[in-house]
Amino acid sequence: MRAGEIVFTGMERVVFGRPAAKAVADAADRLGAKRVFILAGKTLNRHTDAVRQITEALGQLSQAAQQTVDSLRQSSLALDGLNQVSSALSGGVSRFKLVA
């Protein structure tokens, strides 16, 4: 049996009725983001154009890092994602906000 812990971030708001790409770009602008880290599942990334639309809406902000993770239970992929986050943090990212 595996042991572990998952800590969920607090949800501050839910946006609906608007295209996701526009909502994410507006949130990044409102927060004064200098970089945005996109974390998306394999299905969302490969079988929809949602990630591409968000990336295009964010422009330069999204080029800081992008990592696709199929399942957080797949430890090697999760570890790669955490390494990307660590690299982003060492590159000057001061905080992360999960947006789904």
N, C-alpha and C positions, 0 to 999 in steps of 0.2 A: 504494500500500500504506500502511495506517495503522501507526503505531508507538505503543507504549504499554507499560504495565506494570500488572500486577494483583498486589497484595500481599494474601495471605490471612492472616487472623488465626489464631492458634493455637487449637485446639479443646481446651478444658479438660475437657469432659464431654459425654456423650450420655445423654439421658433417653428411656426407652422404656417402653411398657406403661401409660402414664398419659395422660389427655387433655392435648393441647398447651396449652390455655388455662390449666389448673391448673399445669402444669409451668413455664410462662413466668412466671406470677404468683408462684409459689414462688421461682423464681430471682431475680426482682426484689426480693422481700422479703429473701432470703438475702444479696443484694448491697447492700441498703440503698438501692436506687434511689429517686430522687426524681422522675425522669422516664424514660419508656421510649419510644424511637423505633422504630416498626414500619416495616419495609421489606419489602414483599411484591410479588410479581409480579402482573401483571394477571389472569392466569387464576385464581390462588389467591384473589385479592380479589373477582373478579366471579362466579366459578362455584362457589365454596364459601362456607361461613359461618365458616371457620377464623379469618379476620382479625377478624370481628365478635365471635366468641367470645373471642379473646385480648384484644381491646379492652375488652369488658365485664368480663372477669376482672381486668384491670389497673385499671379504673376511672379515677380522676384521673391516674394515672401515664401513661396512654397519650394523654392529651390534649395532651401537650407537642408532639408532632409525629407526623404519619402521612403517608407518601409511598408511592405505588404506582409501581413501576418495571417496565416490561415486559421490557426487556433492557438490560444495562449497556453493550452495544455501541451503543445508540441514544444518542449523545452528548448530545443536548438533554435527554432525560429524566434521564440520569445527572447532568448538570450541575444540573438542577433539584433532584435529590436531594441533591447535595453542597451546594447553597445552603441547603437545609433543615437539613442537618447543621450548617453554619456558623452559621446563625441560632440553632439550639438550643445550640450551644457558647457563643455570645455571650450567651445567656440564662441561663447558669449550669450547663449540663450538663457534668460533669467527665469522663465516660468513656462509651464505648459498648461493648456486648457484642452480637455477632450471635447470635441464637437462631433456629434453623430447625427 
